Amino acid sequence: MDSLRWAHQASRRIERPASQVMDFMADLNALGRWSLGCFDTRTVEPGLVVGTSLFDGGQTHVSVEILIEQGLIRYWVGSATQRMPRISAMVQPLDQDSCILIMLATRSADMDENRWLRLQRCHETELDLIQAQLHSAV
């Protein structure tokens, strides 16, 4: 892996309307069912959750910024008092019943190579989890 890479992108086709996928991706409680680094979220205050890493048990706080018109959700990740917009989800409609979900991660300056590689693999798996959860939803 090229250590000069500072962003990673992965995508899946989702057989659900874009609006449903946007709602799911913006739901901070749903985040706790698919994010391996922020599992089992609980609300700290309105618009802010904390979840647990399945890797090391560390706690991560997340808030979201939703830009409906652009089909974009930005996840602000970090501590309760200091977060950065490091993960984005973009939803592009294909037709009224399906869309493409794109996840984009940026690497923080202090992230070592092993953690960066793990994050990339996690995003691939997380997209599989999101796809499966949305496809199995009634």
JOQUIQUI-V55466 format. One line per field, one symbol per residue. ss: DSSP state (a for helix, b for strand, c for the rest). phi: phi as a letter, one per 30 degrees, with the letter a starting at -180 (. if undefined). A space follows every 10 residues. Layout:
ss = ???
phi = ???
This chain:
ss = ccccccbbbb bbbbcccaaa aaaaaacaaa aaaaccccbb bbbbbccbbb bbccccccbb bbbbbbbaaa cbbbbbbbcc ccbbbbbbbb bbbbbccbbb bbbbbbcccc ccaaaaaaaa aaaaaaaaaa aaaaaacc
phi = .ddddcbbbb bbdcdbdedd dedddddddd edcbddcbdh dbdcaeibbb bcdddbidcb cbbbcccedc ibbcccclcd cbbbdcbbbc ccdcadcaac cccbccdddc dddddddded ddddddddde eddddddd
